[in-house]
């Protein structure tokens, strides 16, 4: 019975249709893993292997089986198990507050789940051997929900790529992000311990000198871009590294992050971390309230404090109010969407040719994406033409947002307000990058309506009739109903697009009437 429990994590407390279940069951790059892969991944590893060894030794002892050094072996196994359980408890209490924004408390249910989703003994081993390990050569900085997992998937398929260690067992973070510099490791962000997340120097020597193969390590933690302290920290650790920055329409990014974090909230509740929130980190009731909170003076002061006070005092222990985002994951939405400000901060410590900025729209074209990565990693690694052609045949869409019942819709007035907030930042970013894609982000609905009206009004009566006749007859009535349905359209009854398309679908040739 014990071995059956070890083979798979507990799932009886998780609803099969919940967002937390989607996160808990985890997903591979582009597809969800089956149960056998899940069992093999968790399997007898880390503290779970030690628990199995302890059980076998206990059964052997009770059965009267004796062998040399049996007592020493049992004591060593018991000591490792006690160390693992102690680290699990410490991780649970720390992450409950720093990662999940809950008041830390010990529960057997939480201990049981953290037994399955963490790697405490490997964390301890890597901390001891940290001086013998390498530092990363490349980073995927973020932003969150902007395609960093997909980009890390492409990056991991380059020859010699080695991803980081993470204390979590979730598939979507395996060999992808370490979370070290945002406080998951008990708040420690000391550069000497950052090495613990990467392979041994012996591994690099063996690959480069013995096998004659390329070797590079990378960290794709999507929270580094907007963490105010990370640019200066990383400039002191790896000043010659290469960086990939993923960006996205900020309103779309905010919506996706809001939805994803609500899945994490459900997950934290179901694994026994309770429902008592840390003061000042309670989740807002709606997306609009979360956006307003992120623009508040309190959150701005927290980001300023994190970027100046902490760095000037050379703190190598991240305070819990700053991890993993100052103000909490849902209290910094607009801070995450101002990519131009983040890039300016990073470009203040690194040369611009060390960066490749990738809009999320470009992830659908693997050929151009791989060419960009090849250019960035020149001298570190390179993908052959055959490997590029093979990889281009499949588009990676990793770590999709779990399904939730969270309400995301902004009213027309709210959407117009946030479009206006982001518009100067998008224009600034577009000028910095020379990107027409960025210039078209977060357009005001009213502006889009007027543009659509102007383009349609330039058509002649015969062209309008041809356009109408080309539309399937069944579609005309459905489109007409959708236009007058404010819940689906979201722009209100007075929009230019609504008026224009209603004339078109009704068969009116002269739109000026």
Buried (B, 14 or more C-beta within 10 A) or exposed (E): EEEEEBBBBBBEBBEEEBBBBBBBBBBBBBEEBEEEEBBEBBBBBBBBBBBBBBBEBEEBEEEEEEEEEEEEEBEEBBEBBEBBBEBBBEBBBBBBBBBBBBBBBEBEBBBBBBBBBBBBBBBBEBEEEBEBBBBBBBBBBBBBBBBBBBBBBBBBBBBBBBBBBBBBBBBBBBBBBBBBBBBBBBBBBEBEBBBBBBBBEEBBEBBEEEEEEBBBBBBBBBBBBBBBBBBBBBBEBBEEBBBBBBBBBBBBBBBBBBBBBBBBBBBBBBBBBBEEBBEEBBBBEBBBEBBBBBBEEEBBEBBEBBBEEBBEEEBEEBBBBBBBBBBBBBBBBBBBBBBBEBBBBBBEBBEEEBBBBBBBBBBEEBEEBBBBBBEBBEEBBBBEEEBBEEBBEEEBBBBBBBEBEBEEEBEBEBBBBBBEBBBEBBBBBBEBBEBEBBBEBBBBBBEBBBEBBEEBEEBEEEEBBEEBEEEEEEEBEEBBEBBEEBEEBBBBEEBBBBBBBBBBBEEBBEBEE
